[in-house]
Amino acid sequence: MVLGAHVSSAGGVSLSPARGVELGCEAIQIFAKNQRQWKGNPIPDAEAQAFRENYARSKLRGAMVHDTYLINVGSPEPAMWTQSRDALVDEARRCAQLGIPLLNMHPGAHMGKGLAPALERIAKAIREALDATQGSPVQIVLESMAGQGTTIGARFEDLRAIREHCGNDPRVGYCLDTCHLHAAGFDIATSAGWKDTMKQAEEQLGIGRIKAFHLNDSKTPQGSHVDRHASIGQGSIGAKGFAPLLSDKRFADRPMILETPLGEEGYPKDLAVLRRVLKDASK
């Protein structure tokens, strides 16, 4: 399995690959700009080139960008949608500049104004981001969500519908978050539950379109629809609850990215726990 974590890009994105290696990662996720701001400084061409070179030398096996948390392309407010669309297009262009193939995005929230039109708004923004990066390998992956409030993405059907509104574009895929799946009500911690969850994923999404995973335990119980990440083994999924995913050979080459609360301080321990679970599951 390709295990990794979200690492800091402080001081320049070119430093991120080395941070990932130092933490024991095989894949990394980064922010390509400040995740709490709408606009970021352009990435200098020399910095982008340095990232590509450092990544190639690192022998990391996967990289992904997470878009800014401010984006909501499901918004019914025209000004908010336009600002979010522009930010998503910028994120996609940054991915292309860095040579990072995956851009992870939260689908958004409909703000109480209806699911169906929000799905179309999300797809429209994605199509424009893909159009802006034609000829690049950038793929946009929709993250599965916990279903908190009016957020979209807790149901596989809704994730599928967004891709359908994008004309089933091959550059649109999915990233499944373990905490979010658990909080959304899926049983992922038992062999039978994982098998059933993946059966639904195959029917609605297609296994081949699942491009990455976020590995997070959950502070809240299954079905809570509350998104609260916990360190691996410190939540209601439990360390052994990751065994069904880690032993699923269909995902052996997918980046599996930690986003646990302690960040870089806690990632080495979380990675060690996951590797121990994987070793035990392989016996």
C-alpha positions in Angstrom: 0.0 0.0 0.0 1.1 3.6 -0.7 0.8 5.2 2.7 1.5 8.9 3.2 0.3 12.1 4.8 -0.6 15.8 4.3 2.6 17.7 4.7 3.4 21.4 5.1 4.5 23.5 2.1 5.8 26.3 4.4 8.8 27.9 3.0 7.9 26.8 -0.5 6.3 23.7 -2.1 9.7 22.4 -3.2 10.4 21.5 0.4 7.4 19.2 0.7 8.8 16.0 -0.8 11.7 16.0 1.6 9.3 16.5 4.6 7.3 13.6 3.4 10.3 11.3 3.2 11.5 12.4 6.6 8.1 11.4 8.1 8.2 8.0 6.5 5.7 8.7 3.7 5.4 7.0 0.4 2.9 9.6 -0.9 2.2 13.2 0.0 -0.7 15.7 -0.1 -0.1 19.4 0.1 -1.8 22.8 -0.2 -0.6 24.6 -3.3 -1.5 27.9 -1.6 -2.8 29.2 1.7 -5.8 27.1 2.4 -7.5 29.9 4.4 -7.2 32.5 1.6 -9.0 33.0 -1.7 -6.0 34.1 -3.6 -2.4 33.0 -3.2 0.9 34.3 -4.6 1.8 32.7 -7.9 4.2 29.8 -7.7 7.5 31.0 -9.3 8.5 28.8 -12.2 11.8 28.0 -10.5 10.0 26.8 -7.4 7.7 24.6 -9.4 10.6 23.1 -11.3 12.4 22.5 -8.0 9.3 20.7 -6.7 9.2 18.5 -9.7 12.9 17.6 -9.4 12.8 17.1 -5.6 9.7 14.9 -6.0 11.4 12.8 -8.7 14.5 12.3 -6.5 12.4 11.4 -3.5 11.1 8.2 -4.9 7.7 9.1 -3.5 4.9 7.1 -5.3 2.0 9.6 -5.2 1.2 13.2 -4.8 -2.1 15.1 -4.4 -3.2 18.7 -3.8 -6.1 19.5 -1.5 -8.0 22.6 -2.5 -8.7 25.5 -0.2 -11.4 25.0 2.4 -13.1 28.2 1.4 -14.4 26.9 -2.0 -18.1 26.1 -2.3 -19.0 25.5 -5.9 -22.4 24.1 -4.7 -23.3 27.6 -3.5 -26.6 29.1 -4.8 -25.2 32.6 -4.3 -23.8 33.8 -7.7 -20.9 35.9 -6.2 -19.8 33.0 -3.9 -20.1 30.5 -6.8 -18.0 32.7 -9.1 -15.3 33.3 -6.5 -15.3 29.5 -5.7 -15.1 28.6 -9.4 -12.2 31.0 -10.0 -10.4 29.5 -7.0 -10.9 26.0 -8.2 -9.6 26.9 -11.7 -6.5 28.4 -10.0 -6.0 25.2 -7.9 -6.1 23.1 -11.1 -3.6 25.3 -12.8 -1.3 25.1 -9.9 -1.5 21.3 -10.0 -0.6 21.4 -13.7 2.3 23.7 -13.0 3.7 21.4 -10.3 3.1 18.2 -12.3 0.8 16.8 -9.5 -1.9 14.6 -11.1 -4.6 14.7 -8.4 -6.6 17.7 -7.1 -8.8 16.7 -4.2 -11.9 18.9 -3.6 -14.9 19.0 -1.3 -18.0 18.9 -3.5 -19.6 21.7 -1.6 -22.9 22.6 0.2 -26.3 23.5 -1.2 -27.1 25.9 1.7 -30.6 24.7 1.9 -31.5 25.6 -1.7 -31.8 22.1 -3.1 -29.5 19.3 -4.0 -30.2 18.8 -7.7 -29.3 22.3 -8.8 -26.2 22.3 -6.6 -25.0 19.1 -8.3 -25.2 20.9 -11.6 -23.4 24.0 -10.2 -20.5 21.8 -8.9 -20.2 20.0 -12.2 -20.1 23.3 -14.1 -17.2 24.6 -12.0 -15.3 21.3 -12.5 -15.8 21.4 -16.2 -14.3 24.9 -16.3 -11.3 23.8 -14.2 -10.7 20.9 -16.5 -11.1 23.1 -19.6 -8.5 25.5 -18.1 -6.0 22.6 -17.8 -6.6 20.8 -21.1 -3.6 18.7 -22.2 -2.4 18.3 -18.6 -2.6 15.1 -16.5 -4.6 16.8 -13.8 -7.6 14.9 -12.5 -10.1 16.3 -10.1 -11.2 13.9 -7.4 -14.4 14.4 -5.4 -14.0 13.7 -1.7 -16.6 11.6 0.1 -18.1 13.6 3.0 -19.7 12.9 6.4 -23.0 14.6 5.5 -22.8 17.4 8.1 -25.3 20.2 7.5 -26.0 20.7 3.8 -22.7 19.4 2.6 -22.8 17.1 -0.4 -20.9 13.9 -0.9 -22.1 11.6 1.9 -24.0 9.5 -0.6 -22.2 7.7 -3.5 -25.2 8.5 -5.7 -24.5 12.2 -5.4 -20.8 11.8 -6.2 -21.8 9.7 -9.2 -24.3 12.4 -10.3 -21.7 15.1 -10.3 -19.4 13.0 -12.6 -22.4 12.3 -14.9 -23.1 16.1 -15.1 -19.4 16.3 -16.2 -20.2 14.0 -19.1 -18.4 11.1 -17.3 -15.2 12.9 -18.0 -12.3 10.4 -17.4 -10.5 13.2 -15.6 -13.1 13.2 -12.8 -12.6 10.6 -10.0 -13.1 10.1 -6.3 -11.2 10.2 -3.0 -12.8 8.2 -0.1 -12.2 9.5 3.4 -12.4 6.8 6.1 -13.6 9.1 8.8 -16.3 10.6 6.5 -17.4 7.2 5.3 -17.8 6.0 8.9 -19.6 9.1 9.9 -21.9 8.9 6.9 -23.1 5.5 8.1 -20.9 3.0 6.1 -19.5 0.0 8.0 -15.9 0.0 6.9 -14.4 -1.5 10.0 -15.5 -5.1 9.4 -14.7 -7.5 6.6 -18.4 -7.9 5.7 -19.1 -4.2 6.1 -16.2 -3.3 3.9 -17.3 -5.8 1.2 -20.8 -4.3 1.2 -19.4 -0.7 1.1 -17.2 -1.5 -1.8 -20.1 -3.3 -3.6 -22.0 -0.1 -3.4 -18.9 1.9 -4.5 -18.5 -0.4 -7.5 -22.1 0.0 -8.5 -22.2 3.8 -8.1 -18.7 5.0 -8.7 -16.6 2.3 -10.3 -13.6 0.9 -8.4 -11.2 2.1 -11.0 -12.4 5.7 -10.5 -11.4 5.7 -6.8 -8.1 7.4 -7.2 -7.0 8.0 -3.5 -8.0 7.7 0.1 -7.8 9.8 3.2 -7.0 7.7 6.3 -8.5 9.2 9.4 -10.1 7.6 12.5 -13.3 9.2 13.7 -14.0 11.0 17.0 -17.8 10.4 16.4 -19.7 7.2 16.0 -20.8 5.5 12.8 -23.7 7.3 11.3 -23.2 10.5 13.3 -22.8 12.7 10.2 -20.3 14.7 12.2 -16.8 15.2 10.7 -14.2 15.0 13.4 -10.9 13.3 12.6 -9.0 11.3 15.2 -5.5 9.7 15.2 -5.4 6.1 14.0 -6.6 3.8 16.7 -7.9 6.6 18.9 -11.4 6.8 17.5 -14.5 4.8 16.8 -13.1 3.0 13.8 -10.2 1.7 15.8 -6.8 0.5 14.4 -8.1 -2.9 13.4 -10.9 -1.2 11.6 -8.4 -0.2 8.9 -7.5 -3.8 8.1 -10.2 -4.4 5.5 -9.1 -1.4 3.4 -5.3 -2.0 3.9 -5.7 -5.6 2.8 -7.8 -4.8 -0.3 -5.3 -5.4 -3.1 -7.5 -3.5 -5.6 -6.1 -0.3 -4.0 -2.5 -1.3 -3.6 -1.3 1.5 -5.9 -3.6 4.3 -4.6 -2.2 7.1 -2.4 -3.6 6.7 1.1 -3.1 10.0 2.9 -3.3 10.8 6.6 -5.0 14.0 7.8 -5.0 13.2 11.5 -5.2 15.9 14.2 -1.6 16.0 15.4 -0.3 16.6 11.9 3.4 16.0 11.3 4.0 15.5 15.0 1.7 12.5 15.0 2.1 11.1 11.5 5.1 8.8 12.2 3.1 7.0 14.9 0.0 6.8 12.8 2.0 5.4 9.9 3.6 2.8 12.2 0.2 1.7 13.5 -1.1 1.4 9.9 1.9 -0.6 8.8 1.5 -2.9 11.8 -2.2 -3.4 11.0 -1.2 -4.2 7.4 1.4 -6.7 8.4 -1.0 -8.5 10.8 -3.7 -8.5 8.1 -1.2 -10.1 5.7 -0.4 -13.1 7.9 
